[in-house]
């Protein structure tokens, strides 16, 4: 099971530099694609911490991400079978540079999502979630909700996406929705 080590958390809290993040979800390998887009792999390798909000589908992707990322915080999704559920939690928590993160796959219907999540995660600053494949960035009180979309199954979205961001000065900053196939920053819907 993936957990946050106390030593890496302490180092994050004492370090004055920024922490580079990648947020992804709903990768659905190999059902929706044979592999992740090369741009996403490059961002994963450059990041200090990678968050994956579930629906990996194949356990091999988890192993590859563990090998290619400095630190991985992930959860299982509704399409993940027993092998992934044995290795990943339903909800994961990490504190980076004073910012409290939670990761979960499903948050329910978009209507009422902000209030529902604020009630469920009262001690969290940023909630990373997936399931819908629809990018989302909203705030309610002190909680920010971010869904990175999907780099392999865009459904009704114009592009395949993932998110890059930084933690600096105790806050989430420079949140960018990235076109996973062609690069460049795209707008949250």
C-alpha positions in Angstrom: 0.0 0.0 0.0 1.3 3.5 -0.9 1.7 5.8 2.1 3.3 9.0 2.9 6.5 8.5 4.8 7.1 10.7 7.9 10.6 11.5 6.7 9.6 12.7 3.3 6.8 14.8 4.8 9.3 16.4 7.3 11.7 17.2 4.5 8.9 18.8 2.5 7.8 20.9 5.4 11.4 22.1 6.2 12.5 22.7 2.6 12.0 26.2 1.4 11.9 25.3 -2.3 8.8 24.6 -4.3 7.4 21.1 -4.9 6.6 20.2 -8.5 3.3 18.2 -8.9 1.6 16.2 -11.6 -2.1 15.2 -11.2 -3.6 12.5 -13.3 -6.5 10.1 -13.3 -8.6 7.8 -15.4 -5.7 6.4 -17.4 -7.5 3.1 -18.2 -4.5 1.3 -19.6 -4.5 -0.7 -21.8 -8.2 -0.3 -22.5 -8.2 3.3 -23.7 -4.5 3.5 -24.9 -1.4 1.4 -25.1 0.6 3.8 -23.0 0.5 7.2 -21.4 1.3 10.1 -23.7 5.1 10.9 -23.8 4.5 14.4 -22.5 2.8 13.1 -19.4 5.7 10.6 -18.8 8.1 13.5 -19.1 6.1 15.6 -16.6 5.9 12.6 -14.3 9.7 12.2 -14.4 10.2 15.9 -13.7 7.8 16.1 -10.8 8.6 15.8 -7.1 5.2 14.2 -6.4 2.7 12.6 -8.7 -1.0 12.1 -7.7 -3.1 9.5 -9.5 -6.8 9.6 -8.7 -7.7 6.1 -9.8 -8.9 4.0 -12.7 -5.4 2.7 -13.6 -7.1 -0.6 -14.8 -3.8 -2.5 -15.2 -1.4 -3.1 -12.3 1.6 -2.8 -14.7 1.0 1.0 -14.9 1.3 1.4 -11.2 4.6 -0.4 -11.2 5.9 1.7 -14.1 4.8 4.9 -12.4 6.4 3.9 -9.1 9.7 3.3 -11.1 9.5 6.6 -13.0 8.3 9.0 -10.3 10.1 10.4 -7.3 7.1 10.0 -5.2 3.6 8.6 -6.0 0.4 9.1 -4.1 -2.5 7.1 -5.6 -5.9 5.5 -5.0 -7.9 2.9 -6.7 -11.0 3.6 -8.8 -14.2 1.9 -9.7 -12.6 0.1 -12.7 -9.6 -1.2 -10.7 -9.6 -4.9 -9.8 -8.5 -6.8 -6.7 -4.7 -6.6 -7.4 -4.8 -2.8 -7.5 -7.2 -2.5 -4.6 -4.8 -4.6 -2.5 -2.0 -2.1 -3.1 -3.9 1.2 -3.1 -6.2 2.9 -0.6 -9.6 4.3 -1.4 -8.5 7.7 0.0 -4.9 8.8 0.3 -3.5 11.8 2.2 -0.2 13.7 1.9 1.1 17.0 3.3 3.5 18.9 1.2 5.0 22.2 2.1 2.2 22.8 4.6 -0.6 22.0 2.1 -2.8 19.1 3.1 -3.9 17.0 0.1 -6.4 14.2 -0.2 -6.9 12.0 -3.2 -10.1 10.0 -4.0 -11.6 8.6 -7.2 -15.3 9.4 -6.9 -17.0 12.4 -5.5 -20.5 11.9 -6.8 -22.6 14.1 -9.1 -21.3 17.5 -10.1 -24.3 19.2 -8.5 -23.5 19.8 -4.9 -20.0 18.4 -5.2 -18.2 21.4 -3.6 -20.4 21.4 -0.4 -20.3 17.6 -0.2 -16.6 17.4 -0.4 -16.0 20.3 2.0 -18.1 18.4 4.6 -16.3 15.1 3.9 -12.8 16.5 3.9 -12.8 19.4 6.5 -9.1 19.1 7.2 -7.9 19.2 3.6 -6.7 22.1 1.5 -6.7 20.4 -1.9 -8.8 17.4 -3.0 -7.6 15.6 -6.2 -10.3 13.5 -7.7 -11.2 11.7 -10.9 -14.0 9.4 -12.3 -15.8 11.9 -14.6 -12.8 12.4 -17.0 -13.9 16.1 -17.0 -11.4 18.6 -15.8 -12.6 20.6 -12.7 -11.1 23.4 -10.6 -13.2 25.0 -7.9 -13.0 26.4 -4.4 -15.3 26.2 -1.5 -14.2 27.8 1.8 -10.6 26.7 2.3 -10.9 23.6 0.0 -9.8 23.5 -3.6 -11.1 20.6 -5.7 -9.1 19.6 -8.8 -9.9 16.9 -11.4 -7.2 16.5 -14.0 -9.4 14.9 -16.6 -7.9 12.0 -18.5 -4.8 11.7 -20.6 -6.2 8.7 -22.5 -10.0 9.0 -22.6 -11.3 12.5 -23.1 -14.9 11.5 -23.5 -16.8 14.8 -24.4 -13.8 17.0 -23.7 -11.9 18.8 -26.5 -8.4 17.4 -25.5 -6.7 14.7 -23.4 -5.5 16.3 -20.1 -3.4 16.2 -16.9 -2.5 18.9 -14.5 0.8 20.4 -13.4 1.2 22.6 -10.3 3.5 23.7 -7.6 3.4 24.0 -3.8 5.3 27.0 -2.7 5.0 29.3 0.3 2.4 26.9 1.9 0.0 27.2 -1.0 -0.9 25.4 -4.3 0.2 27.6 -7.2 0.6 27.6 -11.0 -2.2 25.1 -11.5 -2.2 24.3 -15.3 -4.4 22.1 -17.3 -2.1 20.5 -19.8 -3.1 19.1 -23.2 -1.5 15.7 -22.7 -1.0 15.0 -26.4 0.1 18.3 -27.9 1.4 20.2 -25.0 0.4 23.7 -24.0 -2.0 24.9 -21.4 -5.7 24.6 -22.0 -8.6 26.1 -20.0 -10.6 24.3 -17.4 -14.2 23.9 -18.6 
